[in-house]
Amino acid sequence: MSFLAARRNRTSRASGSGSSGFTARSARRVGYAAALLPASVVTLGAVAAGRSDRARAWWARVDEQDPAVGSATRQPGAGRLFAHALVCVPLGLLALIPVGIEVLFVLRGVFYGLVDQGPYDHSWGGPTMAGAWIVHFLVGLPFAAAGLGALRLLDRLHSRLAGRLWGRRVGAGPVLALLACAVAGVVLVDAWVHQL
């Protein structure tokens, strides 16, 4: 019975209680996805330094696992933590792309008039600063939304891959999705660098 109650609590937390709960949880999940690369590097260092307990506690919070529930066999050891951190490095590198999109939106959309001092004769929405600022903000909105969506999808992929860390079976689907995303990320970054 306690297993079902714990699962029901986790499910109700996942669905959120109203729109504000969903928004706060989604923002937290996006933040975790944005922090995958530094978290992976810190985990590798913590495991190497013999501090697996700290890394385990952080990943339990990220994966919404209750460390008190379940047996000791479900608790990941140093080897599984190290392997999980290695798998999360490519995910963290991929997360840099949508994080960069969000930074560009803030700099070139929200603060456009402060970053670009003009003249605005040939800018989108010019020749006035207000017109250029509004157009750059509106053009950046869908890209910012897509960046947040990509971070949320990377978080979902990480959640699927993290199943192995907590003793659950992980099929080939998430691993293939990680490989496909990694290849797509390399192609996107290469194309973007060459167009500069």
Secondary structure, 3 states (H helix, E strand, C coil): CHHHHHHHHHHHHHHCCCHHHHHHHHHHHHHHHHCHHHHHHHHHHHHHCCCHHHHHHHHHHHCCCCCCCCCHHHCCCHHHHHHHHHHHHHHHHHHHHHHHHHHHHHHHHHCHHHHCCCCCCCCCCCCCHHHHHHHHHHHHHHHHHHHHHHHHHHHHHHHHHCCHHHCCCCCHHHHHHHHHHHHHHHHHHHHHHHHC
